[in-house]
Protein backbone atom coordinates (compact mmCIF):
# COMPACT_ATOMS: atom_id res chain seq x y z
CA UNK A 1 0.00 0.00 0.00
CA UNK A 2 3.03 2.31 0.06
CA UNK A 3 2.86 4.94 -2.65
CA UNK A 4 5.12 7.58 -4.17
CA UNK A 5 8.17 8.35 -2.02
CA UNK A 6 7.29 5.62 0.48
CA UNK A 7 7.55 2.83 -2.14
CA UNK A 8 11.34 2.45 -1.85
CA UNK A 9 10.98 2.25 1.95
CA UNK A 10 8.81 -0.88 1.97
CA UNK A 11 11.41 -3.00 3.84
CA UNK A 12 11.70 -0.34 6.57
CA UNK A 13 7.91 -0.08 6.79
CA UNK A 14 7.55 -3.85 7.17
CA UNK A 15 10.17 -3.82 9.92
CA UNK A 16 8.43 -0.92 11.69
CA UNK A 17 5.08 -2.68 11.56
CA UNK A 18 6.45 -6.00 12.76
CA UNK A 19 6.22 -6.03 16.49
CA UNK A 20 5.15 -7.82 19.57
CA UNK A 21 1.46 -7.19 20.15
CA UNK A 22 0.27 -9.85 22.48
CA UNK A 23 -2.74 -10.62 24.63
CA UNK A 24 -1.64 -8.15 27.32
CA UNK A 25 -1.42 -5.29 24.77
CA UNK A 26 -4.85 -6.19 23.44
CA UNK A 27 -6.20 -6.16 27.02
CA UNK A 28 -4.77 -2.67 27.64
CA UNK A 29 -6.15 -1.38 24.33
CA UNK A 30 -9.58 -2.81 25.16
CA UNK A 31 -9.52 -0.99 28.54
CA UNK A 32 -8.76 2.29 26.83
CA UNK A 33 -11.37 1.79 24.11
CA UNK A 34 -13.98 0.92 26.75
CA UNK A 35 -13.10 4.10 28.64
CA UNK A 36 -13.50 6.14 25.45
CA UNK A 37 -16.96 4.57 24.96
CA UNK A 38 -17.90 5.43 28.58
CA UNK A 39 -16.80 9.03 28.13
CA UNK A 40 -18.74 9.34 24.85
CA UNK A 41 -21.86 8.02 26.57
CA UNK A 42 -21.40 10.52 29.44
CA UNK A 43 -20.94 13.36 26.94
CA UNK A 44 -24.12 12.31 25.11
CA UNK A 45 -26.06 12.20 28.41
CA UNK A 46 -24.76 15.63 29.43
CA UNK A 47 -25.49 17.08 25.99
CA UNK A 48 -29.12 15.97 26.25
CA UNK A 49 -29.36 17.49 29.73
CA UNK A 50 -27.77 20.77 28.66
CA UNK A 51 -30.11 21.04 25.69
CA UNK A 52 -33.11 20.44 27.97
CA UNK A 53 -31.92 23.08 30.47
CA UNK A 54 -31.28 25.62 27.67
CA UNK A 55 -34.79 25.38 26.14
CA UNK A 56 -36.15 28.30 28.21
CA UNK A 57 -33.23 30.42 26.98
CA UNK A 58 -33.63 29.74 23.25
CA UNK A 59 -34.03 33.44 22.42
CA UNK A 60 -30.98 34.45 24.48
CA UNK A 61 -28.95 31.67 22.86
CA UNK A 62 -29.85 32.92 19.39
CA UNK A 63 -29.01 36.50 20.32
CA UNK A 64 -25.66 35.54 21.84
CA UNK A 65 -24.77 33.52 18.74
CA UNK A 66 -25.06 36.71 16.67
CA UNK A 67 -21.92 38.01 18.39
CA UNK A 68 -18.88 37.27 16.20
CA UNK A 69 -16.89 34.38 17.64
CA UNK A 70 -19.70 33.12 19.90
CA UNK A 71 -21.00 29.68 19.02
CA UNK A 72 -23.64 27.57 20.72
CA UNK A 73 -21.29 26.07 23.32
CA UNK A 74 -19.91 29.48 24.32
CA UNK A 75 -23.42 30.96 24.43
CA UNK A 76 -24.47 28.13 26.75
CA UNK A 77 -21.53 28.88 29.05
CA UNK A 78 -22.41 32.59 29.11
CA UNK A 79 -25.99 31.78 30.07
CA UNK A 80 -24.82 29.30 32.69
CA UNK A 81 -22.51 31.92 34.22
CA UNK A 82 -24.88 34.92 34.04
CA UNK A 83 -28.18 33.16 34.59
CA UNK A 84 -29.38 34.84 31.36
CA UNK A 85 -29.73 38.18 33.17
CA UNK A 86 -29.04 40.50 30.26
CA UNK A 87 -30.22 43.63 32.08
CA UNK A 88 -26.67 44.73 32.73
CA UNK A 89 -25.85 44.82 29.00
CA UNK A 90 -26.80 47.81 26.92
CA UNK A 91 -29.12 47.36 23.96
CA UNK A 92 -29.71 49.76 21.07
CA UNK A 93 -32.97 50.79 22.79
CA UNK A 94 -31.25 51.72 26.07
CA UNK A 95 -28.01 53.08 24.68
CA UNK A 96 -28.10 56.39 22.85
CA UNK A 97 -24.94 58.13 21.63
CA UNK A 98 -23.75 60.70 24.12
CA UNK A 99 -26.03 59.48 26.90
CA UNK A 100 -24.42 58.66 30.19
CA UNK A 101 -26.34 56.26 32.38
CA UNK A 102 -25.93 56.45 36.16
CA UNK A 103 -26.72 53.20 37.97
CA UNK A 104 -29.55 53.47 40.49
CA UNK A 105 -27.29 52.35 43.33
CA UNK A 106 -25.27 55.58 43.11
CA UNK A 107 -28.27 57.89 42.72
CA UNK A 108 -28.90 59.92 45.92
CA UNK A 109 -32.67 59.63 45.42
CA UNK A 110 -32.49 55.85 44.96
CA UNK A 111 -30.37 55.34 48.05
CA UNK A 112 -32.64 57.59 50.12
CA UNK A 113 -35.85 55.92 48.94
CA UNK A 114 -35.42 52.18 48.34
CA UNK A 115 -38.88 51.89 46.74
CA UNK A 116 -38.20 54.46 43.99
CA UNK A 117 -38.03 53.12 40.46
CA UNK A 118 -34.50 53.38 39.08
CA UNK A 119 -35.70 54.85 35.77
CA UNK A 120 -37.65 57.55 37.60
CA UNK A 121 -34.44 58.84 39.24
CA UNK A 122 -32.47 58.88 35.98
CA UNK A 123 -30.57 55.70 36.76
CA UNK A 124 -30.47 52.47 34.84
CA UNK A 125 -31.79 49.10 35.94
CA UNK A 126 -28.32 47.75 36.61
CA UNK A 127 -28.26 45.60 39.76
CA UNK A 128 -24.65 46.50 40.51
CA UNK A 129 -22.42 49.46 39.91
CA UNK A 130 -18.72 50.08 40.38
CA UNK A 131 -18.07 52.58 43.13
CA UNK A 132 -15.78 55.54 42.49
CA UNK A 133 -12.35 55.36 44.08
CA UNK A 134 -12.08 57.09 47.45
CA UNK A 135 -8.80 57.81 49.23
CA UNK A 136 -8.37 55.88 52.47
CA UNK A 137 -9.44 57.65 55.63
CA UNK A 138 -6.56 59.02 57.71
CA UNK A 139 -5.50 56.81 60.58
CA UNK A 140 -6.65 58.00 63.98
CA UNK A 141 -4.16 58.38 66.78
CA UNK A 142 -1.09 60.50 67.58
CA UNK A 143 0.47 62.40 64.73
CA UNK A 144 4.04 62.23 66.00
CA UNK A 145 6.90 61.45 63.69
CA UNK A 146 7.68 57.77 63.22
CA UNK A 147 10.46 56.17 65.22
CA UNK A 148 13.72 55.92 63.35
CA UNK A 149 16.77 53.80 63.96
CA UNK A 150 19.98 55.66 64.66
Backbone bond lengths (Angstrom), bond angles and torsions (degrees), N, CA, C in turn:
res aa  C-N    CA-C-N  psi(-1)  N-CA   C-N-CA  omega(-1)  CA-C   N-CA-C  phi
1 X - - - 1.457 - - 1.530 111.30 -
2 X 1.299 118.62 -4.14 1.460 120.90 178.94 1.522 109.34 -70.11
3 X 1.325 115.32 136.39 1.463 120.00 -178.11 1.515 109.61 -128.33
4 X 1.317 114.83 161.09 1.466 124.58 174.90 1.526 111.93 52.96
5 X 1.315 117.41 -121.71 1.467 120.82 -174.32 1.523 112.64 -70.48
6 X 1.313 117.93 -16.84 1.460 120.84 -179.65 1.528 111.72 -82.23
7 X 1.322 118.61 -16.36 1.466 121.88 -176.41 1.533 112.40 -57.71
8 X 1.321 119.13 -44.28 1.472 118.39 179.46 1.544 112.91 -69.01
9 X 1.318 117.25 -13.32 1.462 120.46 -176.67 1.524 112.27 -98.16
10 X 1.313 118.17 17.86 1.464 121.31 -177.80 1.532 111.92 -55.33
11 X 1.342 119.95 -45.10 1.472 118.08 179.71 1.540 112.61 -60.42
12 X 1.328 116.87 -39.43 1.467 119.77 178.52 1.534 110.85 -67.61
13 X 1.327 116.69 -36.95 1.459 120.29 178.42 1.523 111.11 -65.21
14 X 1.327 116.04 -42.26 1.474 120.11 179.23 1.519 109.26 -62.14
15 X 1.324 116.56 -43.52 1.464 120.27 179.73 1.536 111.14 -63.80
16 X 1.345 116.30 -39.36 1.461 120.02 -179.47 1.527 111.53 -67.54
17 X 1.332 115.91 -33.29 1.456 119.41 -177.72 1.526 113.04 -86.59
18 X 1.309 116.80 -12.56 1.456 120.43 177.27 1.519 106.92 -83.59
19 X 1.301 115.71 123.57 1.451 117.70 -176.92 1.510 111.00 -154.94
20 X 1.288 113.92 -166.15 1.441 121.07 -177.55 1.527 107.62 -118.55
21 X 1.323 115.63 91.08 1.458 121.70 179.61 1.517 107.19 -114.17
22 X 1.299 113.83 97.13 1.458 118.81 -174.57 1.520 112.80 -102.03
23 X 1.326 113.71 -167.85 1.470 121.39 -178.14 1.542 111.11 -60.65
24 X 1.315 117.06 -39.07 1.463 120.81 -179.80 1.532 110.69 -63.85
25 X 1.340 117.99 -42.33 1.464 121.36 178.42 1.532 110.37 -64.71
26 X 1.311 115.84 -39.95 1.466 119.57 177.51 1.526 110.42 -63.26
27 X 1.325 117.23 -40.40 1.463 122.30 177.94 1.535 110.59 -60.18
28 X 1.332 116.42 -46.97 1.465 120.57 179.78 1.525 111.48 -64.36
29 X 1.320 116.71 -40.61 1.475 120.03 177.57 1.521 110.59 -63.68
30 X 1.332 117.39 -41.16 1.462 121.23 179.26 1.534 110.26 -62.06
31 X 1.343 117.13 -41.15 1.469 120.14 177.54 1.528 111.06 -58.99
32 X 1.313 115.62 -44.66 1.464 119.58 -178.64 1.528 111.55 -68.27
33 X 1.318 116.89 -40.94 1.461 120.07 178.68 1.537 110.97 -65.93
34 X 1.322 117.05 -38.15 1.466 120.27 176.24 1.525 110.57 -63.22
35 X 1.323 116.73 -40.26 1.470 120.71 179.35 1.526 110.27 -64.81
36 X 1.317 117.06 -39.99 1.470 120.77 177.33 1.531 109.48 -61.49
37 X 1.344 117.16 -42.64 1.468 120.70 178.00 1.527 111.12 -62.69
38 X 1.345 117.82 -39.80 1.466 121.32 178.51 1.534 110.78 -63.76
39 X 1.314 115.45 -43.50 1.464 119.25 -179.74 1.529 111.33 -65.85
40 X 1.330 117.13 -39.60 1.469 120.14 177.31 1.523 110.69 -62.50
41 X 1.330 116.76 -41.10 1.466 120.41 178.80 1.529 110.43 -64.64
42 X 1.338 117.44 -40.51 1.468 120.99 178.11 1.527 110.38 -65.04
43 X 1.311 117.11 -40.82 1.470 121.13 178.40 1.521 109.71 -63.03
44 X 1.324 117.44 -43.33 1.467 120.61 178.57 1.528 110.98 -62.08
45 X 1.329 117.36 -42.76 1.465 121.53 178.92 1.526 110.49 -62.72
46 X 1.326 116.35 -45.45 1.468 120.13 179.16 1.527 111.71 -65.93
47 X 1.314 117.42 -37.50 1.468 120.68 179.35 1.523 110.69 -62.50
48 X 1.329 116.57 -41.68 1.467 120.26 177.49 1.524 109.77 -63.15
49 X 1.312 117.35 -43.17 1.467 121.94 -179.73 1.521 111.25 -64.62
50 X 1.322 116.93 -44.27 1.470 120.94 179.36 1.526 109.94 -62.16
51 X 1.328 116.58 -44.13 1.463 119.37 179.64 1.530 110.88 -61.24
52 X 1.327 116.94 -41.07 1.469 121.17 178.20 1.527 110.69 -62.70
53 X 1.338 117.24 -44.52 1.464 121.20 -178.39 1.529 112.17 -69.82
54 X 1.327 118.21 -24.18 1.463 122.05 -177.81 1.527 112.82 -87.57
55 X 1.328 118.95 -10.06 1.469 121.11 -178.14 1.527 112.79 -54.35
56 X 1.331 119.71 -43.44 1.476 118.20 179.19 1.531 113.31 -65.74
57 X 1.303 117.44 -15.55 1.465 121.64 -176.60 1.526 112.20 -108.86
58 X 1.329 117.01 26.05 1.469 120.79 -176.45 1.528 111.35 -57.93
59 X 1.329 117.04 -42.88 1.463 120.05 -178.98 1.530 110.69 -64.69
60 X 1.328 117.14 -45.14 1.464 120.70 179.37 1.526 110.65 -63.07
61 X 1.323 116.73 -39.43 1.464 120.22 177.83 1.526 110.41 -59.43
62 X 1.323 116.11 -46.86 1.465 119.71 -179.02 1.527 111.17 -63.87
63 X 1.322 116.89 -40.06 1.464 119.63 178.76 1.525 111.40 -65.99
64 X 1.325 116.79 -42.76 1.468 119.71 179.79 1.525 111.19 -64.52
65 X 1.326 117.03 -34.67 1.462 120.07 -179.44 1.519 112.54 -69.81
66 X 1.342 117.73 -11.72 1.465 119.67 176.74 1.527 111.38 -78.87
67 X 1.323 117.31 -12.63 1.463 121.15 177.41 1.529 107.90 -75.77
68 X 1.334 117.98 128.77 1.468 119.31 179.61 1.524 111.45 -56.95
69 X 1.323 115.94 130.78 1.451 121.85 178.19 1.516 114.09 89.96
70 X 1.324 118.53 -4.14 1.461 122.01 179.61 1.523 108.55 -103.33
71 X 1.312 115.99 115.57 1.460 121.85 175.67 1.512 109.81 -100.77
72 X 1.325 116.01 -172.98 1.465 120.21 -177.11 1.527 111.45 -62.12
73 X 1.332 117.46 -46.21 1.466 120.06 -176.86 1.529 110.65 -61.98
74 X 1.320 117.62 -43.15 1.461 120.74 179.85 1.530 110.49 -67.47
75 X 1.328 117.19 -39.06 1.460 120.71 177.44 1.525 110.35 -62.19
76 X 1.327 116.94 -39.06 1.463 120.56 177.94 1.529 110.92 -64.16
77 X 1.321 116.77 -39.43 1.467 120.47 178.40 1.529 109.98 -65.64
78 X 1.328 117.21 -42.23 1.469 120.49 179.50 1.523 109.77 -60.68
79 X 1.315 116.94 -44.71 1.467 120.27 179.59 1.523 110.29 -65.54
80 X 1.315 116.92 -40.40 1.469 119.86 178.82 1.527 110.91 -62.88
81 X 1.324 117.59 -37.54 1.464 121.09 -178.06 1.522 112.99 -78.85
82 X 1.346 117.20 -35.40 1.465 120.15 -175.64 1.512 113.23 -97.76
83 X 1.327 117.08 -13.07 1.458 119.44 -175.71 1.520 111.54 71.90
84 X 1.306 117.66 18.20 1.474 124.82 179.53 1.517 112.49 64.83
85 X 1.329 118.47 20.30 1.455 122.27 176.00 1.515 107.95 -82.58
86 X 1.308 116.82 96.67 1.457 121.66 -176.46 1.527 112.24 -93.65
87 X 1.327 117.39 6.31 1.456 120.92 -177.16 1.524 112.17 -61.52
88 X 1.310 117.60 -28.66 1.453 119.58 -177.39 1.531 113.20 -78.16
89 X 1.344 116.95 -10.22 1.457 120.32 -179.28 1.514 109.52 -98.90
90 X 1.315 115.80 137.28 1.452 120.45 -179.94 1.524 110.28 -72.68
91 X 1.306 115.73 146.95 1.456 122.31 174.40 1.512 107.45 -120.32
92 X 1.328 118.87 165.00 1.470 119.22 177.96 1.526 112.03 -57.06
93 X 1.329 118.06 -29.48 1.467 120.62 -179.55 1.526 111.76 -72.78
94 X 1.327 118.16 -31.47 1.464 120.44 -177.07 1.516 113.08 -101.18
95 X 1.298 117.45 -5.06 1.463 120.52 -176.96 1.514 109.45 -120.05
96 X 1.348 115.60 109.16 1.451 120.06 176.84 1.513 108.46 -110.50
97 X 1.335 117.75 143.19 1.466 119.45 179.63 1.521 111.34 -56.37
98 X 1.305 116.10 133.43 1.449 121.93 177.42 1.515 114.42 83.93
99 X 1.315 117.99 -5.26 1.464 121.03 -179.00 1.518 109.24 -89.41
100 X 1.294 115.61 131.21 1.456 120.89 176.23 1.514 107.31 -106.92
101 X 1.305 116.68 126.82 1.454 121.53 -178.83 1.513 109.48 -103.22
102 X 1.337 116.44 127.94 1.456 121.47 178.54 1.515 108.00 -102.09
103 X 1.329 118.44 121.40 1.461 119.72 179.10 1.517 111.63 -58.98
104 X 1.323 116.17 147.18 1.461 122.02 -176.59 1.516 112.14 -61.72
105 X 1.332 117.82 -27.38 1.458 119.37 -177.13 1.516 112.69 -69.42
106 X 1.340 118.27 -18.54 1.462 120.25 179.46 1.522 111.92 -102.62
107 X 1.326 117.43 -3.07 1.454 121.40 179.97 1.524 109.58 -76.07
108 X 1.338 119.55 129.06 1.462 120.62 -179.81 1.528 111.64 -59.41
109 X 1.351 117.19 -38.45 1.455 119.49 -179.41 1.529 110.57 -66.12
110 X 1.330 116.91 -40.35 1.460 120.55 -177.86 1.519 110.94 -67.91
111 X 1.332 116.94 -37.40 1.457 118.11 -179.47 1.526 111.25 -74.79
112 X 1.356 116.97 -28.23 1.453 119.64 179.34 1.522 111.44 -77.67
113 X 1.328 116.36 -33.97 1.466 120.91 -178.06 1.518 109.24 -124.12
114 X 1.333 118.79 96.67 1.451 120.49 -175.67 1.517 114.07 -62.16
115 X 1.352 119.54 -21.55 1.453 120.75 -178.37 1.514 113.83 -87.18
116 X 1.329 119.13 -1.40 1.461 122.21 -176.40 1.518 109.15 -76.23
117 X 1.324 115.33 136.81 1.457 121.25 177.69 1.520 109.18 -66.86
118 X 1.329 116.36 135.71 1.461 121.10 -176.33 1.519 110.93 -61.77
119 X 1.345 118.23 -37.10 1.455 119.64 -178.01 1.524 111.33 -71.86
120 X 1.326 117.59 -25.40 1.457 120.63 178.73 1.527 111.04 -70.85
121 X 1.317 118.70 -26.34 1.464 121.61 -178.34 1.521 111.88 -96.13
122 X 1.341 117.23 5.59 1.455 120.10 178.79 1.507 112.93 89.63
123 X 1.307 118.30 -0.49 1.463 121.02 179.06 1.513 111.52 -89.51
124 X 1.296 115.45 175.05 1.458 120.18 176.76 1.512 108.60 -100.20
125 X 1.308 117.15 174.35 1.457 121.64 179.95 1.518 111.45 -91.52
126 X 1.284 118.17 36.89 1.451 122.69 179.70 1.521 109.25 -82.10
127 X 1.350 118.41 125.60 1.455 119.55 -177.59 1.519 114.25 -73.64
128 X 1.298 118.54 -10.42 1.460 121.36 179.70 1.511 107.68 -140.88
129 X 1.295 116.24 160.31 1.456 120.31 177.22 1.514 108.77 -153.51
130 X 1.335 116.97 138.55 1.463 118.02 175.78 1.519 109.21 -68.83
131 X 1.295 116.00 140.36 1.465 120.05 179.12 1.526 109.66 -90.59
132 X 1.328 117.58 144.05 1.460 119.08 178.49 1.525 110.48 -66.38
133 X 1.322 115.50 151.04 1.460 120.85 -178.71 1.513 109.31 -67.82
134 X 1.319 116.26 136.95 1.461 122.55 177.18 1.518 107.50 -125.38
135 X 1.343 118.14 137.12 1.462 118.47 177.62 1.523 109.77 -65.82
136 X 1.310 117.77 150.60 1.464 119.63 179.46 1.527 110.68 -64.59
137 X 1.318 115.16 148.11 1.465 120.44 178.90 1.522 108.45 -68.70
138 X 1.330 117.46 145.63 1.470 119.38 178.98 1.527 110.11 -65.12
139 X 1.305 114.90 144.74 1.463 120.53 179.56 1.521 109.28 -68.58
140 X 1.321 116.30 139.79 1.464 119.33 178.19 1.523 109.00 -86.95
141 X 1.265 117.55 153.53 1.458 121.44 179.29 1.518 110.98 129.03
142 X 1.333 117.22 -171.71 1.477 119.96 -177.36 1.517 110.70 -65.62
143 X 1.310 114.81 148.56 1.460 120.95 -178.83 1.517 111.23 -105.37
144 X 1.310 117.53 28.68 1.470 119.75 -179.52 1.516 109.41 -74.60
145 X 1.319 114.76 161.30 1.453 121.11 -179.82 1.533 109.57 -66.48
146 X 1.308 117.27 148.78 1.460 119.97 -178.09 1.521 110.34 -68.83
147 X 1.316 115.39 152.72 1.464 120.98 176.71 1.523 109.12 -66.83
148 X 1.318 115.82 140.75 1.445 119.75 177.33 1.522 108.93 -126.24
149 X 1.297 114.28 152.02 1.472 119.67 178.39 1.518 108.95 -86.74
150 X 1.298 117.35 138.49 1.456 120.66 -179.54 1.511 110.95 -92.24
